[in-house]
């Protein structure tokens, strides 16, 4: 067997290509696995195995066979607990399985928040055998129903009356491997919906870059179409969110690696940390943040697990940046995708998932994006002018 470092990546989707490429640049031996053999990341790997990234015992058996030095789930919520479980079983670098479960399972995360006095919405966790009346008895409408263990806004419904509960519950169950959902008080985001990535070293949040989620999807109003950085919110609010995130990370036991952060600020300026995902953001968020700040989260992940020093850049030199998910609100075939040339000076990367003639899904979840475009701008005014009106600069024909 070669003396190269061996790394097992759980997944090979488009958004996971940057970390696979970085491992190859380091001359590591790359092994990938998932149940989709056509995922593009597998073509870059030295080995691919058809094992689901949510199959705990299947991945453990694979790891025992291929003997990796590291097991990594990058930009994937469902795979993060599996990577932690396998790493813990084999004594490999990584976070504890318990800490990953606390952050990955929405009801457990809400319980952590409640027990430690953080701002938290009213919430009820129920399984497929429970009576739905417990929801309406404990929480006033409107309510958000969502699976405890899904990602990419899949299975999420806003419910405004009791008659809608059953359908929303069944819809959420379709996306829950654990067959548990949470119903929680709807927190309006009239003021802001905050989003970004952070990085943790020895339990300390040493880096955070937060911006504002954008929404306009008719297919799923809770599925963001992009993020702009930095946030328009006052620095005091952002600092308060970061302080809560740092404290919650300590309480969870999470020690090292990237985290994906979501928070809401209501009309009164009260903030709620909604999620701390124990992984990097999807939609090439780490790359968008790199173009803005110069901090390469992908390199930091691999540096950390291999014991190399990590340098945090001067965050006062940020460039306004954004990611935008090219999407459709209807199904059909992609006939045309054309980007207005006035946008070209600001484009840093374009990742097109769907080619001309291929089927397009309505944008009900993050996995239905046609592609992702990453941009940087000279100032926030120019950025918002383009990103808020992006449909004017991207011509999309679906038939």
Steps between C-alpha positions, in 0.01 A plus 500: 500500500626851415631724780279784373243642739169329429174692533146369468250764388131428558355634177606612156248766401593823321534703821746242638741526208714783653607292799563192285718714272688644799573152633631398158723810490650375826569167334265319737331178394131587459214255552139608450172331571128556455213331318525720185779366276461786250581773754789699348728484805544126456682556171772689689543233767748213504219269611120519507271268698124477466408538867239748622641785707217447752577129550685494834603136495560493126744792518666351808557171317634690199739698719622182669574366152669804339674618821486881462697740717201737498125475439336828396147614422525835324198726440260218589268492800385137461857369469648695793378260776620200299849647457517573873373152591754325278787726606419439867477124452837489322679756717549747214509882530158661527228627728312279740195327362291642785593862420416452131161350588419793731566746219351288219168406662280808522303391805815421697651834401186685615517312833862610543398859438207484742700340781768767475281809480539602137225663295302205368160464333229290660551149366352151512672184374277215391531169316269320261299339782423816698175695509528823301276681750805544723630751246203733493457465877853623572574742215287771349473538124682563272730200541794365301500123449830340398694173528755487782771365272458638148690775319459736208153617613346164406176402673434845648148646517347804664167407661240764583216283635429157647355361176840529330694310766450142379616566143798703618594227746486225237697715256775557759515129587593422139831679555583368848715191537428496875127549441487795739385851425498823693223754506618838612372851540548696179766767549451772242806620317368849427833642610748242373577137427868456581721239335866410466781270603731492798806304608575347839838412652517325839139595573549871418322675215805663340339608172151604397370672189128574507276647234135519401300218344288590198163343415258518210432139409133442423554124529621517861506839673734358767764389250759780465612603153821663617698688762670839493797586721546698717164528672306825491432461871681714760828358624351475851239247382756295307733496801214386726422214262866401484521507880202264529639271229835482678332417832274235343798336333669470839183359658463242222852363537589567137878556490637548150395579147264700285146594602211639301305767689141617459321756717193721485443854619136594554338839459590592859869428441496182711726232353463123499770254400305259280771250407869426543570230246818300581629536144572761233217667313378356172464696177879569500461730802859436619626610159284815505643580843853439375450753220374749759747448783798300377434230760497159332270280709572197283873522566434567868296179533779288357769692689314443824449125470863455391638713784623798297481860620205713386534871428195727546509805269433864586122515469495877459589461133183323388358544152121505451414157361205275423391162386187461291318176421383498140158340525157451350160500668364252246607163367605442142804483277775759501485667159708811564732639766669827417680739734492868413850621414462794741528243782828351372739737685358383833486125438765298684364151437209341314401142574231369267336177612232463232596507132284610207234243423509346846211491745456782751314460828300771672715663771341331800834406657864597467567191289278639221736784403595529133834645601683732737665829417754664734564873477698783658425871466670837557242604759174389663283732294614343172468153650141543612400661171614191312413220741151619593421537130690194382211372289560800275860392439450124459279397209344163568261310274332184629253303286 
